[in-house]
Amino acid sequence: MPSLKQTAILSLATAAALAGSTVMGTPAMAASSPTAACGSGYHQIDSHKLSRSGKTYATIYLLYNGSKNCVVTWKSSGYAGNTTWVNANIRKWSAGGTVQSDSGHYNFYAGPRYVTAPNECVDWGGSYGTPGPSAISWQSGWTHCG
């Protein structure tokens, strides 16, 4: 018959294993759309396709909820699921050029990134592909100023 100490150790080990399998067995889910990535209350106000030679690799979406702008670079269906360098960035006029940016090797999208900019211009953009001359990049310039 096992001792109380052995039973306690076995119980703790079992609990730790179950806790680890629960945490590791439920990976974070990617958002289902740019609107879902930004959150409740956002609606799309602009977009720009990142295309080359007739192929659209990703689309940069600008969304707004009445006070905050949100940007997401969303990979097109033919390229989603493959790890590729993508970037989403946004800045507001009054921030002196401070950029809110998300870049990395992602499967589905970069972002969301936010700025609070009611009645201010924003500059938003993104890129698809390894940074350098072969990347597809785009920046809006100062837009959506009201």
C-alpha positions in Angstrom: 0.0 0.0 0.0 1.5 3.4 -1.0 2.4 5.8 1.8 0.6 9.1 2.3 3.7 10.9 0.9 3.8 8.8 -2.3 0.0 9.3 -2.8 0.4 13.1 -2.4 3.4 13.2 -4.8 1.4 11.1 -7.4 -1.6 13.4 -7.0 0.4 16.6 -7.5 2.2 15.1 -10.5 -1.2 14.1 -12.1 -2.7 17.5 -11.4 0.4 19.3 -13.0 0.2 17.0 -16.0 -3.5 17.7 -16.5 -3.1 21.5 -16.0 -0.2 21.5 -18.6 -2.2 19.5 -21.1 -5.2 21.9 -20.7 -3.0 25.0 -21.2 -1.0 23.5 -24.1 -4.0 21.9 -25.7 -5.8 25.1 -26.3 -3.7 27.5 -28.5 -4.8 31.0 -28.9 -7.2 31.4 -31.8 -6.6 33.9 -34.6 -9.3 36.4 -35.2 -11.8 35.5 -38.0 -11.7 39.0 -39.7 -10.0 42.4 -39.5 -13.1 43.7 -37.6 -12.8 40.9 -35.1 -9.1 41.5 -34.7 -9.7 45.2 -33.8 -12.6 44.4 -31.5 -16.2 45.2 -30.8 -17.6 48.4 -32.3 -15.0 48.8 -35.1 -16.1 49.3 -38.7 -13.9 49.4 -41.9 -13.3 52.9 -43.2 -10.6 52.2 -45.8 -8.4 49.4 -47.2 -5.4 49.0 -49.6 -4.4 45.8 -51.4 -0.7 44.7 -51.4 -0.5 43.3 -54.9 2.2 42.5 -57.4 1.8 40.9 -60.9 -1.9 40.5 -60.5 -1.7 38.7 -57.2 -3.0 40.1 -54.0 -0.9 38.9 -51.1 -2.5 40.9 -48.3 -4.8 43.8 -47.6 -4.3 46.6 -45.1 -7.5 47.5 -43.3 -8.2 50.8 -41.5 -11.1 50.6 -39.0 -12.6 53.1 -36.6 -14.9 53.0 -33.6 -15.7 56.6 -33.1 -12.6 57.5 -31.2 -9.8 55.0 -32.0 -8.4 54.0 -35.4 -7.2 50.4 -35.8 -5.0 49.0 -38.5 -4.5 45.3 -39.5 -2.6 43.8 -42.4 -4.7 40.7 -43.4 -3.1 38.0 -45.6 -5.1 36.8 -48.6 -6.6 33.3 -48.5 -4.0 31.8 -50.8 -1.2 33.0 -48.5 -2.8 32.7 -45.1 -1.5 29.9 -42.9 2.0 30.2 -44.2 4.5 32.1 -42.0 5.5 35.3 -43.8 6.8 38.6 -42.6 3.9 41.1 -42.4 3.6 44.6 -40.9 0.8 46.9 -39.8 1.5 50.4 -38.7 -0.4 53.6 -37.8 0.4 57.1 -36.4 -1.5 60.2 -35.7 -0.6 63.8 -36.7 -0.3 65.2 -33.2 2.0 62.3 -32.0 5.0 63.8 -33.7 5.5 60.8 -35.9 5.4 58.1 -33.2 4.4 54.9 -35.0 2.4 52.1 -33.5 3.6 49.1 -35.4 3.4 45.3 -35.4 5.8 43.3 -37.5 6.8 39.6 -37.5 6.5 36.3 -39.2 2.8 35.6 -38.9 0.4 33.0 -40.4 -2.7 35.2 -40.8 -2.2 38.9 -40.0 -0.2 41.7 -38.4 -1.8 44.0 -35.9 -4.1 45.2 -34.6 -2.4 48.5 -33.7 -4.4 51.5 -32.4 -4.3 55.3 -32.1 -6.8 57.5 -30.5 -7.3 60.2 -33.1 -10.7 61.8 -33.3 -10.6 64.9 -35.6 -6.9 64.2 -36.4 -5.2 62.9 -39.5 -3.7 59.4 -39.5 -1.0 57.8 -41.6 -1.5 54.1 -41.9 0.1 51.3 -43.9 1.8 47.9 -43.9 3.9 45.4 -45.8 4.1 41.8 -46.9 7.3 39.9 -47.4 10.8 40.1 -45.9 11.8 43.7 -45.4 13.9 45.0 -48.3 13.4 45.6 -52.0 11.3 42.5 -52.6 8.7 43.4 -50.0 5.4 44.9 -51.0 4.8 48.0 -48.9 2.4 50.9 -48.8 1.8 54.0 -46.7 -1.3 56.2 -47.0 0.1 59.6 -46.2 -2.0 61.8 -43.9 -5.7 60.8 -44.5 -9.0 60.6 -42.7 -8.6 63.9 -41.0 -12.0 64.4 -39.5 
